[in-house]
C-alpha cells in the first residue's frame, strides 16, 4: 500500500474495531448519533462503560463522528 492510499487518522482503527467487537463501524456511529449533544469524552466514557470498547477505539470512533458531523 502506498503512502497516498494508506488510511490515516481515526479511520485507521476501523478494521481493528470491526474485528475486535464484531460489529461494522456503521453500528458504532449510529450508537454515537443516538447520544449526540454530549461532549467528546462523555461519549468515549459511555462507549467504554456501556459497550466495552477500549479507550483508543472509542476515542477514534467519537473523533471520526464529530469531525464528520462538523464537515457536513
C-alpha positions in Angstrom: 0.0 0.0 0.0 1.4 3.4 -0.9 1.6 6.4 1.4 -1.1 8.1 -0.7 -3.7 5.3 -0.2 -2.9 4.4 3.4 -5.7 5.3 5.7 -4.7 7.8 8.4 -6.4 9.3 11.4 -9.3 7.8 13.3 -10.4 5.7 10.3 -7.2 3.7 10.6 -8.7 2.0 13.6 -11.8 0.8 11.8 -10.6 -2.6 10.7 -9.4 -3.5 14.2 -12.7 -2.2 15.7 -14.8 -4.4 13.4 -12.6 -7.4 14.1 -12.5 -6.9 17.9 -16.1 -6.1 18.5 -17.9 -8.0 15.7 -19.9 -5.0 14.5 -19.5 -2.8 11.5 -18.3 0.8 12.1 -21.7 2.0 10.9 -23.2 0.3 14.0 -21.0 2.3 16.4 -21.5 5.5 14.5 -25.3 5.1 14.8 -25.0 4.5 18.5 -22.9 7.6 18.9 -25.5 9.5 16.9 -28.1 8.5 19.5 -26.2 10.3 22.2 -25.1 13.3 20.2 -25.1 16.6 22.2 -22.7 15.1 24.7 -19.0 16.1 24.9 -16.3 14.1 23.3 -15.0 12.4 26.4 -18.6 11.8 27.7 -19.3 9.7 24.7 -15.9 7.9 24.9 -16.7 7.1 28.6 -20.2 5.9 27.6 -18.8 3.6 24.9 -16.3 2.2 27.3 -18.7 1.5 30.2 -21.9 0.6 28.3 -20.4 -1.2 25.3 -17.0 -2.5 26.5 -14.9 -0.6 23.9 -11.2 0.1 24.7 -10.2 3.8 25.1 -8.4 4.1 21.8 -11.2 2.5 19.8 -13.9 4.6 21.5 -11.8 7.8 21.0 -11.3 7.1 17.3 -15.0 6.5 16.7 -16.0 9.6 18.5 -13.4 11.8 16.8 -14.4 10.5 13.4 -18.1 11.0 14.1 -17.7 14.5 15.4 -15.4 15.5 12.5 -17.9 14.1 10.0 -20.7 16.0 11.7 -18.7 19.2 11.7 -18.0 18.9 8.0 -21.5 18.1 6.8 
